Amino acid sequence: MQYCSTRGGVRGWDFRDVLFSGYAPDGGMFMPESLPPLSPDTLRSWKGLSYTKVVVEVASLFVRPQLIPRDDLEVLVAEALSGFSVPEVVRIARLNGGLSILELFHGDTLAFKDLAMTCTVRFLSYFLQKESRRATVLVGTSGDTGGSAIQSAKGLPGLDVMVVYPRGRITPVQEKHMTSCLEDNVHVFAADGSSDDIDRPLRRLFADQELVKSHGLMSLNSVNWSRVMIQLAHFIYAYLELSGLKRDEAGKALPELEVVVPTGGAGNIAAGFIVKQMGLPLKLVAMVNSNDIVHRTVTSGDFSMAADVTRTLAPAIDIQDPYNMERVFWLLLGRDGARVKTMMEEFQRSHRHSLPENHRRLLSQVLSTGAVADEGILETMRRCWEENRYVLCPHTAVAVWHHYRCPHSAGLHRCYIATASPAKFQAAVEKAGLTFDLPEAVLALEKLPSRYQELERSQNWCKDWEDSLRARIQSVSAVRNSGGTYYT
């Protein structure tokens, strides 16, 4: 199993190399050079596996045993997923009217990103210890990724984590999950801008190959292939549990499962499309909020950023640059790196690109979309409570809105992805006129001290933010190389 860039400039990397990278050196994103097929016999043999075992099976397809032997892989995944609040790690809520919700939010930060992040950080730590080296993780977040990266990596030797979040655009719980961690290897920055603004200086830092190599700089956003790889398991587990698949029906056609996903950076949708390409019979639906670039791309070919990111009740998907769509385009266009490079460089330069109609049509055949504004989010939260006594987080409500617009029909197997707990979005819950008892761990966050550095909105803010982050990367490395602690 080897990896290449979506822009065609890099080939032949292995999982370890890709794990320690952010964007590829040519600016693209790493993908497997070929996708292993999921045969009907394989899927039937996996029926009944726990979520943890599904993750192991998925990872073993993409990580050569010469890099991580199977026994070590099983231990790493089991340790990574051992701290979740439900024994089965993820849970399916089967509600009225055929509404099935896959709850992926039972980790430390109450968001689905804990699943892939904890595994990815274990893989990192495994190689760092084996090679007696260190790395610096740089993460931009729209709310959940940063907290998950911090909670997964805090206190680990050989690893520093730097997180940049958009100040004033995330919830207090999301913010506290980041700023209240005072471990010496955690560095938090509050930027006066959107998550898309944050991505600009981060791309420039990752493009500096000397900086990347000399400081072990890497990403834990879903830019990192390992994050997307673990997310493949969401879709496979949902399929095994909810599609109606039976072990003892060899030779019969596999049933189809529709999976509806709230979409921002498009990492989950990219994972779903990858497993669909591997042979999993999925119908994918990407639901967005008022930041509707994915919806516009599929329905009209308008892959263009709006002038500003709209603030909504679902802030983790307030994104105008769905960067994982690059992986989707690469697969859709037959792995044509040159074409993807031209397309994505135009988009990064001008923030707009118009898909040719034949490409848009191809995309619409494999991905359906919908967009919902804040009022629709609130309406969905209220209706789900009235019918099921079940409180949705606003992001999950973006997906479940589809349930009320396209009601469940006989013979249809459908799953909705719940990406976060409503405990993280109390203001939205209250705005919907609902109540939700906050867990003790969330209540305790309010009393904890905070530590972060501000990145102010100057006239030349992108360069200034880049310089501040670069200086921190270099100063932390100097301290670590001398064997010291950073915060005193």
ABEGO torsion letter per residue (X at the ends): XBBBBAAGABBGBBAAAAAABBBBAAGBBBBBABBBBBBAAAAAAABGBBAAAAAAAAAAAABBAAABBAAAAAAAAAAAAAABABAAGBBBBBBBGGBBBBBAAABAAGBAAAAAAAAAAAAAAAAAAAAGBBBBBBBBBAGAAAAAAAAAABGBBGBBBBBBBBBGABBAAAAAAAAABABAABBBBBBBEBAAAAAAAAAAAAABAAAAAAAGBBBABAABAAAAAAAAAAAAAAAAAAAGBBAAABGBBBBBBBBBBBBBAGAAAAAAAAAAAAGBBBBBBBBBBABAAAAAAAAAGBBBBBABBBBBABAAABBABBAAAAAAAAAAAGGBAAAAAAAAAAAAAAGBBBBBAAAAAAAAAABBBBBBBAAAAAAAAAAAAAAAGBBBBAAAAAAAAAAAABBBBBGBBBBBBBABBAAABAAAAAAAGBBBBBBAAAAAAAABBBBBBBBBBBABAAAAAAAAAAAAAAAAAAAAAAGBBABX
